[in-house]
Amino acid sequence: MSLEGIVTLENVNRVYHMGDHEIHALKDISLSLETGKLVVVLGPSGSGKTTLLNVLGAIDKCDGKITVNDLEITRLGKKQLTKYRRKKCGFIFQFFNLLPVYNALENVEYAIELATNLSRKEVTERATEYLRKVGLFEKRFHFPSQLSGGEQQRVAAARAMAKSPELLLCDEPTGELSVNEGKKVLTVIQNMVKERSDVLTILVTHNQKIAAIGDTIVRLRSGEVDSIEEQTPIPAEQLSW
Amino acid sequence: MAKTVKNIYRAINAHKLRFLTIALVIAIGITSFNGMITAFVHMTRTYDQAFEDHNMASFTMQTANPGGSGEDAWIDYANLTKFLNEFQEQEPRVKAYELRIVHNTVFEIRGIRQNGQIVAMSTQDSGGNYRDQPDVNGYKIISGTPFPELSRYQNVCLVEAHLAEYWKLDPQEFIAIGDTSIPFEIVGVIGSPEYLINQGSFADIMPSPRRFGVVFLPLKAAQSLLGVEGRVNEISVLLKEGLSKNSREKIANNLKLFLETNYDLKLSESVDIDNQASYWLLRLDIEEAREFGIVLPIIILGMAMGGLYVLLGRMVVAERKDIGVAQALGYDRKTIILQYLGISMAIAVVGTIIGTILGLLFLSYFSPFYVDMLTIPFTPEVTIEWPIVIVGVIIGLLTGLVGGYFPVRGSIQALPAESLRFDPSLHITSGKIPLIERILNKFKIRPKVTGLRLPIRNFFRSKRRTFSSVFAIVVSVSLISMAFGMMESMDRSLTFYYDVSEDWDLRIDFSEIPTNASQIARTIKQKVAGVTDITYHLLSGAIVTSSESTQGKQVSLVGMNDSNGYLGHTFDFEAGDWNPDGIVLSVPVAEGLNVGLNDEVKLELPRLTKLVSTTPLRAHFELVNITFQINGIIDEFNGLVAFVGLDHLVEVSNFPGEPANTILLKIENPTPERLELIREEIKANYSYNIRNIATKAEQRGELLDLLDLLYNIIYIVAIFAVLLSCAIIYNTIYINLQEQQREIATLLTIGTSNRKLIRNVTVENTVITLLGTVFGLILGWIMLWFFMRVILDMEFFRIKLFISNNTIFTSFILTYIGVLITQFFPLRSALNLNLAEATKERVV
């Protein structure tokens, strides 16, 4: 099987040491995920889903082997990992994590400017385009403090996608949002997945209902893969929870 | 309660280094308070005790012409004893009296002549029995012995400690006294409460042991030396304790009236103990120590309070959600306030304990340090002053209470829900584009979002944050620039005085005033190779008064030929100009007398009434008042100085011939070797009753010795400044980075390199440092003014305030280095953040 366009995890383990205790957050995980899909990682609290996302995003270390489109990130040094995150990963955090000193447009511009060699004009154009896509063109000059949680998360989605990553990593993106706001954010993510067949989107949630928007559901339990299911996703607008 | 204590402990433990730095600042404040105030108490007590133990005279009274040789100069010892006994019977408050000779003369020590004073008293009591101490104005034997029993006709002496220290004189050595250089054997070295501060004549702006010394002689030996057998010229009176100055003056006036009316004696006005030069100067000096002991801790503790306020203010903002949760769980407002107040009080307690312990440990150094600097031969007794310790503890705790209470009180919302909704990272962000960026935008300057725009935005993200960041820099720059400015102002004033204002290379001072000054000057210029120019002046003491002020100012009155070509002084006129018919006053004198240009002042100066001999000049004087018009006001290093035309001074003083007491020489190529050669040549061939020939470097050195205490105080301030700066900057930068921890983690997660992050933080801190430097320099200047003009209010030396470009640069660089060093530690921990956790975390 060709590894092109595929993210693979081979025997990935992550052990946390809490005093004398060892917590196996990930136990011998092996997975192969294709780009162009929305993979929902589902599991209860403590199942290791966020840890899985973190090791894929190279913000946490692990044992084993992770390859993203031929690049074995588990062998990379600190500087290369930074470059990997900059160029290949887009993050959507539970708490939005926008830069409060920048307005919506600047938050998106920051990520594009960092990851690409585009001119200033092109950076602004692309950032504007993505904000339009997430429905925030009118509020592009608003600062995070002037946006609702859902709007902030949509800016975060635009920031993550505008730099054309290979991996879009979403950690409980609706965890802090109301149902309506959450649906809007999920719609944005779903639309982006449709547009970009070269991106693998991994969305971590504990909410069974949200899992319905994914092409693949990876169920985790106590750090192990419980099951992997392929499904036909339903549009996020139709969700209710 | 136990839970609150536990919470306090946890909070402190989590930020121990930051809290420790604030505790350290409090500790420094309390240490300096304890040390300096206790030193003041020790010194005051010690010297009061010394004055009491050694029976310092309540007042002294000299004959009308104590330096002369006529009838009004000396009084018969035996008669005066009878008169005083008679007076004592009438006035029981007179405890004891002493009849002495106090006479200015010349000493020759190791071949070098210098001015000095002999003080002589009887070695016998009224019953004719030997005594080793006089009844009034006693002394402390530091080494050697008192006058031996059979010494009253012998040429033996006791040398005052400053003179002995300067010349390293020991018992058994000899010192030649008087015009005829009669050798006297030193039997002991003494410390005298009368001469705690080396004082000299008031015309001498730089009294130093080399220029003025005191030697005590047995009365008979002094009478024999001066040719005034059986006579004295001073009465020292000790009154019973507890009398007011008014009462003392009344008794002194009664005594004067009694002696003048009944026995036709001629006496000068009495000098009360409060006006005695040494007593008065010492009060000034130790008062200075006390003011420093109050002002310095106030500044330091004020900064500690500010630091606590900022630290807790930002801490409660970061923890407002926790506060909300606590409120929601049922904790009352009082308990929450108590918890945070507990933190600030714990810091204050730690700081106060450390400060108190250090203060007590250093106690035995503070007072002796001052005493050593003042070269006072009475060592203070070091004891723990518990009231001061208690006040120190209260001040330390108040620092914690005030610094902690206000930020905590303000952060607790009435409704817990408000706290629960609170996002601290948004709280520290105004959500506006800063004005400076908007201005730059107008000029089409738009920094990149990944470039300078981020540090600029960070810098202006909230007023409180900007204020506290800049505050730290302002503290640092102001303290450093003030400390350096103090040294620089003094250095510059000295440099200006000696390198610019004073244009001579060698200065010749005469023991006795010659009356052929121009002839001496001509001879030296013609015969000594290398002398390119020569001028001379006549220096006289004078008291200046004006109708605008009740106080008089004692000045050194310089009579000089012309301002052009005068080597002794280049005038820096603040107003007016030189006019030989008028007078030029210094700023402090003019200000003190409340007079200005063209106003008139009166000068009380000695006028010659009877000429005894012309070479050297020996004469009788009376004090006369002459009116002068102010033609110029100068802002000069010498604070208490006035200049008049030489001819005018000679005329009003009624001096014969061409008198001068100083000749100033300009030397071609004045290397130290050459100056030494010329000095030796003049000494060897042209004696002219020369007391001293000094180079400018030597005179400057003497002045520096005199300013030693001040310099040492400034060094202490400088050390405090640097310590405080580091502590406060560390705290602020640490908080700044801690507050941004989630943002930093986010930036790193989305791919910002460490290098870029370091650059952004450094740029932000550089902007903070630059802005803080501007305000810091302004505050530094104000503090410099406050210290130099208010705390160290010296009219003897007029120091022009000055902060050089070097100091500005140094203050910035030192602070900037401090910033870079202190940003290293929190930045290092930020760069090693666990990104997975930090991106999910709320701000600290």
Contacts between the chains, C-beta under 8 A, distances in Angstrom:
chain1	res1	chain2	res2	distance
A	50	B	836	7.5
A	51	B	836	7.6
A	54	B	835	7.9
A	54	B	836	4.2
A	57	B	749	7.2
A	59	B	749	5.4
A	59	B	835	3.9
A	59	B	836	4.9
A	59	B	839	7.2
A	60	B	834	7.7
A	60	B	835	7.4
A	60	B	836	4.4
A	78	B	754	8.0
A	79	B	753	7.3
A	82	B	748	7.3
A	82	B	751	5.8
A	82	B	752	7.7
A	82	B	753	5.4
A	82	B	754	7.4
A	83	B	751	7.1
A	85	B	749	6.2
A	85	B	750	6.6
A	85	B	751	4.5
A	86	B	750	6.9
A	86	B	751	2.3
A	86	B	752	7.6
A	86	B	753	7.9
A	87	B	751	7.0
A	89	B	750	8.0
A	89	B	751	7.7
A	91	B	749	5.8
A	91	B	750	6.1
A	91	B	839	7.7
A	93	B	746	7.3
A	93	B	839	5.5
A	93	B	840	7.2
A	94	B	840	6.6
A	95	B	742	7.7
A	95	B	839	7.8
A	95	B	840	6.6
A	95	B	842	7.9
A	97	B	742	6.6
A	97	B	743	7.7
A	97	B	746	4.2
A	97	B	749	8.0
A	97	B	839	5.8
A	99	B	454	7.5
A	99	B	743	6.0
A	99	B	746	7.1
A	99	B	747	7.5
A	100	B	425	5.5
A	100	B	426	5.6
A	100	B	428	7.8
A	100	B	429	3.9
A	100	B	431	7.3
A	100	B	461	7.3
A	100	B	743	7.3
A	101	B	429	5.8
A	101	B	454	6.9
A	101	B	457	3.6
A	101	B	458	5.9
A	101	B	461	5.2
A	102	B	449	6.7
A	102	B	453	7.9
A	102	B	454	7.7
A	102	B	457	6.8
A	106	B	449	5.1
A	106	B	453	7.5
A	109	B	449	4.8
A	110	B	449	4.6
A	110	B	450	5.9
A	110	B	750	7.7
A	111	B	750	5.7
A	111	B	751	7.8
A	113	B	448	6.3
A	113	B	449	5.6
A	113	B	450	4.7
A	114	B	450	5.4
A	114	B	750	6.9
A	114	B	751	5.4
A	114	B	752	6.4
A	115	B	751	6.5
A	120	B	446	7.8
A	120	B	448	7.3
A	143	B	429	7.3
A	143	B	431	3.8
A	143	B	432	7.7
A	144	B	426	6.7
A	144	B	429	7.8
A	144	B	431	7.6
A	145	B	426	4.5
A	145	B	429	6.2
A	145	B	431	4.3
A	146	B	431	6.1
A	159	B	750	7.6
A	171	B	840	8.0
